[in-house]
Amino acid sequence: MCKILPCLPDDFPAPIVYLQHFSGSYNGSLAKVLQWHTTLNVRWARHGERLEAGVVYLCPPGGSSFVQPDGILTLAEPVTTIDHLHPADNLFSSVAASYAHRAVVIVLSGAGSDGSDGVSAVRASNGTVLVQQEASASQRSMPRAAVATGCVDFVLRLEDIAPVLLSLMRNGHPLGSLRVKAARFAERKRMYISPGLQDKAERLLSIALRLHGTGMGNIQLLEPGTNNLRIIAQRGFGLDFLDHFAAVDTENGSACGRAMLNRKPVMIPDVKTDPLFVLHLAIAEAAGFRAVQSTPLSSRDGAFLGVLSTHFRTPGPLQPAKLHWLNWHRRANELVNQLSY
């Protein structure tokens, strides 16, 4: 979840109910850990509360959780051994019964076969099932069992789950076309990033978003041997945006393309009135932003490394007194010198 939640925007249009198999030594820190990674509200679920969009509800350990048709979450002590060993089946089945074709469930890393019966129930109700790719799972049994049911719509790398989920929930893609988009997205050649660089880039992006007071942004690095920027870290975007800006050059006309061309920060107060941005308007509208700023990132010796962009839902220029744009530009270039290929 620490790779999924950060990539979801703060206006995510549905509640998220998260169930994890806990060991007997669990100390209750999950909510704090996940909250550190996301702008969504993360908290432990309470019996009888109504689910709200944009909230992440953590199912308490040792019990069963059920979602009712009226959106009420109920918690119960396990009655049978099956209840104790298969809490995900209980949860998924209740979601399927309550939401039918609107149900969306995700199976992540885990031991055993819990979730497979629930996945079948979701498919029977015409809901949608996403499963983490086995290769990226620390415990592969649950993803493998889910896929073996033949009831899975998407098998995804961990980092691709959030864009697919967001496209499904916010952009309203028909399932068939989304499968095509997701398959094309998965097959695209990707710029290799070491785990250390990936972690630093994601932390740098998180700092930028907090400073600028937004939940949408990305970092692009210059791909070695090409003149293209490639997104290596992002927050708040679906497949359409990531596909459209998969490779950006200096003739792109976007804020990041201009920042790369001129090696200077670029601010577009309103993308709808910017003549150079016209080719990207449909994507901006679908993604939900009206203003964008892009900051070039360079090494200590002045070499261009990439661009950091933050996006805003409402038009208007950055307010220097509030956002300290110029100070951020200097700070970003100090931090980016920690990045190394």
GUBASE-434505 format. One record per atom (N, C-alpha, C, O): residue in one letter; z negated, y, x negated. Coordinates in steps of 0.05 Angstrom, whole numbers, plus 5000, padded with zeros to 4 digits. Layout:
# GUBASE-434505
AZYX ...
This chain:
# GUBASE-434505
M500049764984 M500050005000 M500050254983 M500950464992 C499050234959 C498950474941 C501750554933 C502150774922 K503750384936 K506550454931 K508050544956 K510150664954 I506950484979 I508250545005 I507250805017 I508850975023 L504650825020 L503551055034 L504351325021 L504851515035 P504351344994 P505051604983 P507851704990 P508351944989 C509651524996 C512351595002 C512851665031 C515051735039 L510751645048 L511051715076 L510052005080 L508052085069 P511552155097 P510752435101 P508352465119 P507652275133 D507052695119 D504652735134 D505152745164 D503352745180 D507752765172 D508452755201 D509552485209 D511152475228 F508852275195 F509852015202 F509351965232 F507051995241 P511351875247 P511251885276 P509951645289 P510351605313 A508351495275 A507051255287 A504451205273 A504051285250 P502551065287 P500150975273 P500750735255 P502650595260 I499150705235 I499350475217 I496750325217 I494650435211 V496850065224 V494549895224 V494849705200 V496749545199 Y492949715181 Y493149565156 Y490949355155 Y488549415158 L491749105151 L489848885148 L490148765121 L492448705112 Q487948725107 Q487948595081 Q485948365081 Q483848395092 H486648155067 H484747925064 H482848005042 H483548045019 F480248035049 F478248115030 F476647885019 F476247675033 S475847914994 S474047704983 S471147764991 S470547985001 G469447574986 G466647614993 G465247834977 G463147924985 S466447914954 S465148124937 S466248404943 S465648584928 Y467748434965 Y468948694971 Y466848904975 Y464848864988 N467249144962 N465249354962 N465849584981 N464349784981 G468049574997 G468549775017 G469950025007 G469850225021 S471150024983 S472350264972 S475250304980 S476550494971 L476450124996 L479350135001 L480150405013 L482250515005 A478650505033 A479450755046 A479650985026 A481551145027 K477750995008 K477751214988 K480151184969 K481451384962 V480650934961 V482950884942 V485550964955 V487151104943 L486050874980 L488550934993 L488751235000 L490951344998 Q486551365008 Q486651645015 Q487451814991 Q488752024994 W486751724967 W487451874943 W490551884939 W491552064926 H491951684950 H494751654946 H496451774968 H498951774966 T495351884989 T496951965012 T495752215026 T493352265025 T497552365039 T496652585056 T496152495084 T495052655100 L496852255091 L496052145117 L493052105119 L491752075098 N491952105142 N489052065146 N488451765145 N489451615162 V486851675126 V486151395123 V483251365130 V481551505120 R482651175148 R479851115155 R479650835166 R481550705174 W477150745167 W476550475178 W476850485208 W475950675221 A478050275219 A478450265248 A475850225262 A473950095252 R475650335287 R473250305303 R474050175330 R476150225341 H472349995339 H472949855364 H473250045387 H471650225392 G475450015402 G475850165427 G477250435423 G477550585443 E478050505399 E479350765395 E482350745400 E483550535397 R483450975408 R486350985414 R487851065389 R487051245375 L489950915383 L491450965358 L493051225361 L494051295382 E493151375338 E494551625337 E496651625315 E496151505294 A498851755319 A500951765299 A499851905274 A498252095276 G500751815251 G500051945226 G497351865215 G496351985196 V496051665227 V493451575218 V493751285209 V495051125221 V492451225186 V492450955175 V489650825182 V487650925173 Y489750615198 Y487250485207 Y486850225191 Y488650055190 L484650205177 L484049975161 L482349775178 L480249855187 C483349535180 C481849335196 C479449245179 C479749165156 P477049245191 P474649155176 P474848865168 P476048705183 P473748795145 P473848515137 P472248325154 P470248415166 G473048075155 G471447875169 G471847845198 G470347695211 G473647995210 G474047985239 G476947975247 G478747965230 S477447985273 S480147995284 S480648265296 S478848385308 S483148365293 S483948625304 S486248585323 S488148425317 F486148725345 F488248695366 F489048975376 F487349145380 V491649015380 V492649265391 V493449205420 V494949025426 Q492249365439 Q492749325467 Q495149485476 Q495949675462 P496349425500 P498649565509 P498249865513 P500150025511 D495749955518 D495250235521 D494650375495 D493750605494 G495150235472 G494650355446 G491750355437 G491050475417 I490050205451 I487250175443 I486949945423 I488149735427 L485449995402 L484949795382 L482249655388 L480249795391 T482249395389 T479849245394 T479249075370 T481048955358 L476649045363 L475748885341 L473948665352 L472348715370 A474148435340 A472548205350 A471748025327 A473248005307 E469547895330 E468647695310 E470447445313 E471147375336 P471147315292 P472847075294 P471246855309 P468946805303 V472646725327 V471446515343 V471946235331 V470246065331 T474446205321 T475145945310 T475945965281 T476146195270 T476345745267 T477145745240 T479945875237 T480446015217 I481645825257 I484245955256 I484046255257 I485446395243 D482246355274 D481846645275 D481046755248 D481946965239 H479246605234 H478246695209 H480346685187 H480446865170 L482146485188 L484146455167 L486746595173 L488346625155 H487146675198 H489746795205 H489447055221 H490447085243 P488047255209 P487747505223 P490347655226 P490747805246 A492247625207 A494847765210 A496447645233 A497847795247 D496347385238 D497647265261 D496647395287 D498147455305 N494047425289 N492847545313 N493747825316 N494547915338 L493747985295 L494548265296 L497448285303 L498148435322 F499148145289 F502048165294 F502748085322 F504348205336 S501547865332 S502147765359 S501247975380 S502748015399 S499048105375 S498148315394 S500048555394 S500548675415 V501048625371 V502948845368 V505548775383 V506648945397 A506448525379 A508848435393 A508548445423 A510348535437 A506248345433 A505748345462 A505448625473 A506248665496 S504448805457 S503949075467 S506349265465 S506749445482 Y507949225444 Y510049425439 Y512949305441 Y514849455440 A513149045443 A515748915447 A517749005426 A517248975402 H520049115435 H522149185416 H521449415398 H522749465378 R519249565405 R518449785388 R516549695365 R515749855349 A515749445365 A513849345345 A515249325318 A517449225315 V513849415297 V514749395270 V512449285253 V510249405253 V512849065239 V510748955223 V511748915194 V514148875190 I509948915175 I510648885147 I508848675135 I506448685138 V510048485121 V508548275107 V508648345077 V510848345065 L506348385065 L506148445037 L504948205022 L504447995033 S504448244996 S503348044979 S500847914991 S499148065002 G500647654989 G498247525000 G498447224997 G500647114996 A496147084996 A496146794994 A496146665021 A495146785041 G497146425023 G497146275048 G499546335065 G501446465056 S499446245090 S501646285109 S500946475131 S502446505151 D498746615129 D497946795150 D500147005155 D501247115136 G500747055180 G502747245187 G505347115197 G506847245211 S505846865189 S508446745196 S508646695227 S510746745238 D506546615240 D506646575269 D506946845283 D508346875302 G505547045272 G505847315284 G508547435280 G509547565298 V509847375257 V512547465252 V514447345273 V516247475283 S514047095279 S515746955300 S515347085327 S517247115342 A512847165333 A512347305358 A513647575360 A514747655381 V513747715338 V515047975337 V518047945341 V519248095356 R519247745328 R522047695332 R522647615361 R524647705372 A520947455373 A521347375401 A521247615420 A522447605442 S519847825412 S519648065429 S521748275421 S521648495432 N523548205403 N525648385394 N524548605377 N525848825375 G522248565364 G521248755345 G522548725318 G524448575315 T521548875298 T522748885271 T520748795250 T518448865251 V521648625232 V519948515211 V520948585183 V523248535177 L519248705167 L519848765139 L518048595122 L515648555128 V519148485100 V517548315082 V518048405053 V520248465045 Q515848415038 Q516048475010 Q517448254995 Q516948014999 Q519248334977 Q520748134961 Q518747974944 Q516948094932 E519147714942 E517347544927 E516947634898 E514747634888 A519147724886 A519047784857 A517148014851 A516048024829 S516548184871 S514848414866 S512048364877 S510348544876 A511448124887 A508848064899 A507147914879 A508047734866 S504548004878 S502747864860 S501947594872 S501447404857 Q501747574898 Q501347324913 Q503747284931 Q504247434949 R505347074926 R507947044939 R507946864964 R509946844978 S505646744970 S505646544991 S506246675019 S507846565034 M504946895025 M505347015051 M508247115055 M509447055075 P509347265035 P512247335038 P514047095041 P515847095057 R513546895025 R515246655027 R515046515054 R517046435065 A512546495064 A512246365091 A513546535113 A514646415131 A513446795110 A514646965131 A517746935130 A518946905151 V518846935107 V521746905104 V522646635115 V524746605127 A521046425110 A521746155119 A521946125149 A523145935159 T520746315164 T520946295193 T523746365203 T524446285225 G525346495187 G528046585195 G527946815214 G529946875227 C525646945216 C525247165236 C524947435222 C523847625234 V525847465197 V525447705182 V528047875182 V530247775178 D527748135186 D530048315186 D530648425159 D533048465152 F528648485143 F529048605116 F527248475096 F524848445101 V528348395073 V526748315050 V527148525029 V529448555019 L525048665021 L525348915006 L523648914981 L521448804981 R524649054961 R522949114938 R520749304948 R521049444968 L518449284936 L516149444945 L516749734947 L515949864967 E518249844928 E518750134928 E520850214949 E521250454954 D522250014961 D524250074981 D523150065009 D524550135028 I520749965012 I519649925039 I519250195054 I520050225077 A518150395040 A517550655054 A520150785063 A520250875086 P522250805047 P524750935057 P525950785081 P526950915099 V525950515080 V526950365103 V525250415128 V526250455150 L522650405124 L520750445147 L521150725159 L521150755183 L521450925141 L521751195151 L524451225166 L524551365187 S526551115155 S529151125168 S528950985196 S530151085215 L527550765197 L527350615222 L525650775243 L526450775266 M523550895234 M521651025253 M522351305260 M521951395283 R523551455241 R523951745246 R526851805252 R527451975269 N528651675238 N531451755240 N532951595262 N535251665268 G531751395273 G532851255296 G535451105290 G537151085308 H535750995266 H538150835260 H538150575276 H536050445279 P540450505288 P540650235299 P540150025278 P540850065255 L538849805286 L537949615266 L540249505250 L540049455226 G542549455262 G544849345248 G545849535226 G546249445203 S546149785232 S547049975212 S544950025190 S545650065167 L542450005198 L540250035178 L540249795158 L539749835135 R540849555168 R541049325150 R543249375129 R542849305106 V545449485138 V547649535120 V546849745099 V547349715075 K545549965108 K544650175090 K542650065070 K542750125046 A540749905080 A538649795062 A539849605042 A539049615019 A541849445050 A543049255031 A544649415010 A544449344986 R546049625018 R547549784999 R545649924980 R546149954956 F543350024991 F541350164974 F540149974954 F539750044931 A539649724962 A538449524944 A540349444922 A539449384899 E542949444928 E544849354908 E545749574888 E546949514868 R545049824894 R545850034876 R544650014848 R542349934845 K546250074829 K545250074801 K543150284798 K543450514807 R540950214786 R538650394784 R538150464754 R538550304736 M537250694750 M536550784724 M533950644715 M531950654730 Y533950524692 Y531550384683 Y529350584676 Y529850774661 I526950544687 I524650704681 I522350524673 I521750334688 S521150574651 S518850414643 S516550454662 S516350674674 P514850254665 P512550294683 P510850534676 P509850674694 G510450584650 G508850814642 G510151074650 G508751254660 L512751104646 L514151344654 L514151374685 L513751594695 Q514451154699 Q514451164728 Q511751274738 Q511651444756 D509551174727 D506951264735 D506451564729 D505351704746 K507351654706 K507051934699 K508752114717 K507852324726 A511152024723 A512852184741 A511652204769 A511752424781 E510551984779 E509351994805 E506852174806 E506352314826 R505352174784 R502952354783 R503852644781 R502652814794 L505952694766 L507052964764 L508053064791 L507553294798 L509352894806 L510352974832 L508053024851 L508153224866 S505952864850 S503652914867 S502353184862 S501553314880 I502153264836 I501053524829 I502753744841 I501753934852 A505353714839 A507253924849 A506953954879 A506854174889 L506753734893 L506553744922 L503953874931 L503954024950 R501853814917 R499253934924 R499354234918 R498354394935 L500554324896 L500654604889 L502354754909 L501754984916 H504454634919 H506354774937 H505754724966 H507054834983 G503754564972 G502854534999 G504954395017 G505254475040 T506254185007 T508254045022 T508053745016 T506853664996 G509253585033 G509153295029 G511853175022 G512152925023 M513753345016 M516453245011 M517453344983 M517153584977 G518453164967 G519453254941 G520453014925 G520152784934 N521653074902 N522652854885 N522952954857 N523053194851 I523052764839 I523652814810 I526152654803 I526452424809 Q528052804791 Q530452684781 Q530552714751 Q529952924740 L531352504737 L531752514709 L534752484702 L536252364717 L535552604680 L538252584671 L538752304660 L537452214642 E540652174672 E541251894664 E542651894636 E544652034632 P541551744617 P542751734590 P545651654592 P546351454606 G547351794577 G550151724576 G551851834599 G554251784600 T550651974617 T552052094640 T551252384643 T549452484629 N552452524662 N551652794669 N550452794697 N550652994711 N549252574705 N548152554731 N545052544731 N543852434713 L543952674752 L541052644757 L540652404775 L542052364794 R538552254769 R537752024786 R534852054795 R533152124779 I534452004821 I531652024832 I530051784821 I530851554824 I527751854809 I525951644799 I523251644814 I521751444813 A522651854828 A520151874844 A520752054868 A522152254865 Q519651974891 Q520152134915 Q517952104935 Q516451904934 R517652304952 R515752294974 R517052404999 R518152624999 G516952245020 G517652345047 G520552325055 G521352455074 F522152155041 F525052135048 F525851855056 F524851655046 G527851845074 G528951595083 G531451525067 G532151665047 L532851315075 L535151215061 L537451415060 L538851425039 D537951565081 D540251745081 D539951955059 D541952005045 F537652075056 F537252275035 F537552145008 F538952254990 L536251915003 L536351794977 L539151694970 L539851694946 D540651614990 D543451534985 D545151774979 D546851774961 H544751994994 H546452234991 H545952364963 H547852454950 F543452364954 F542852484928 F542352274906 F540852324888 A543752044909 A543351834889 A544251914861 A543051834841 A546352074859 A547352174834 A548252464838 A550052524853 V546952644824 V547452934827 V548553044801 V547452994779 D550753194802 D551853324779 D551753634782 D550653724802 T552753774763 T552554064763 T554354194784 T554154434790 E556254044796 E557954154817 E557054084845 E558454124864 N554653984847 N553553884872 N552954104893 N553254064917 G552154344883 G551554564901 G548754564913 G547954754926 S547254344908 S544554334918 S542754484899 S543654574878 A540254524907 A538354664889 A537954524863 A537854654842 C537754254864 C537454104839 C539954124821 C539654144797 G542254114834 G544754134818 G544954404804 G545854424781 R544154624819 R544254894807 R542154924785 R542555064765 A539754804789 A537754814768 A538654674743 A538054764721 M540154454746 M541254314723 M543354484710 M543554494685 L545054614726 L547254774715 L546255014700 L547255074678 N544355164712 N543555414700 N541055394683 N540255584669 R539655164684 R537155114669 R535055324677 R533455404660 K535055404702 K533155594712 K532055494739 K533555354754 P529655574747 P528655504773 P530455614795 P531455844793 V530855464816 V532455554839 V530855534864 V529555324869 M530955744881 M529655734907 M531655794928 M533155994927 I531855624948 I533555664972 I531655714995 I530555525006 P531355965004 P529456025025 P530155895052 P528455825068 D532855865057 D533655745082 D536355605077 D538355735072 V536355335077 V538755185071 V540955245091 V543355205085 K540255325116 K542255375136 K543855635131 K546055665143 T542855815115 T544356065110 T545356075081 T546456275073 D545055855066 D545955855038 D548755735037 D549155505044 P550755895029 P553555795030 P554155555012 P555955395019 L552755534990 L553255314972 L552055044981 L552754834971 F550255065001 F548854825010 F550154685034 F549154495044 V552454795042 V553654705067 V554254405068 V554054275089 L554954285045 L555553995045 L553153825049 L553353585054 H550753935048 H548253785049 H546653845074 H544453735078 L547754005092 L546254095115 L545453865134 L543153865143 A547253685139 A546553465157 A544353295146 A542553205161 I544353255120 I542253095108 I539553245109 I537553125114 A539653505104 A537253665105 A536053665133 A533553635136 E537753685153 E536753685181 E535553415188 E533353405201 A536753195180 A535752925185 A533052885171 A531252755181 A532852985146 A530452955130 A528253145140 A525853085135 G528953365153 G526953545164 G526053765146 G523753855148 F527753865128 F526954095111 F528854325114 F531254285120 R527854565111 R529454815114 R529554975088 R531355135084 A527554935070 A527555075045 A526954885022 A525754665027 V527954954999 V527554774976 V527454934950 V528855134948 Q525754844932 Q525754964905 Q526054744885 Q525054524888 S527554804863 S528054604842 S527354734815 S528254954809 T525754584800 T524854684773 T525954504752 T525454264752 P527554614733 P528554444711 P526254354693 P524354514688 L526354114683 L524354004665 L525653974637 L527853854635 S524254064617 S525354054590 S523253964570 S520853984575 S524253864548 S522453774526 S521554004510 S522454234514 R519653954491 R518654174475 R520854304458 R520654544452 D522854154451 D525054264435 D527254384452 D529354464442 G526754404479 G528654534496 G530754354509 G532354454524 A530754104503 A532653924514 A532153884544 A529853844553 F534253884560 F534053854589 F533453564595 F534853384586 L531353514611 L530553244618 L531153174647 L531952944653 G530853364665 G531253314693 G530453544711 G530253764701 V529853484736 V529153694756 V526953584774 V526953354782 L525153764780 L523053704800 L523553884824 L523654124821 S523753764848 S524353924872 S522153884893 S521153654896 T521454094906 T519654074929 T521054194954 T522454394951 H520654074977 H522054145001 H520054235023 H517854125024 F520954425039 F519154545059 F520354535087 F522754565090 R518754485107 R519754445134 R520554705147 R522254715165 T519454925139 T520055185150 T521455365130 T520955345106 P523355535139 P524755715120 P522955935110 P520955995122 G523756045088 G522256275076 G521856235047 G521756005037 P521556445032 P521156425003 P518356334996 P516556365012 L518056224972 L515356164962 L513756414960 L514856624952 Q511156404967 Q509456634964 Q507956614937 Q506256444934 P508756774917 P507556744890 P504556754890 P503256604875 A503356914907 A500456934907 A499156674915 A496856614907 K500556524932 K499356274942 K500156034926 K498555864920 L502756024918 L503755784905 L504055794875 L504455594862 H503856034864 H503956064834 H506355924823 H506155764804 W508655994833 W511055854826 W511655864796 W512255664783 L511456114785 L512056144756 L510055994739 L510755874719 N507456014747 N505455864732 N505955564734 N505655414715 W506855474758 W507455194761 W509755114743 W509754894732 H511855284741 H514155224724 H513255174696 H514154984683 R511455344686 R510455304658 R508855054656 R509054894637 R507155004676 R505454774676 R507054514677 R506454314664 A509154514694 A510854284696 A512054204670 A512153974663 N513054404655 N514254344629 N512254264608 N513054124589 E509754344611 E507754244593 E507153944599 E506953774581 L507053884625 L506453604633 L508753414627 L508353184620 V511253514631 V513553334628 V513953254599 V515353054594 N512753394580 N513053314553 N511453054547 N511752934526 Q509852974567 Q508452714564 Q510452484571 Q509852254565 L512652554584 L514452344592 L516152254569 L517052414553 S516551994566 S518251884545 S519751644556 S518551484571 Y522151604548 Y523751384558 Y522851124545 Y523850904551 
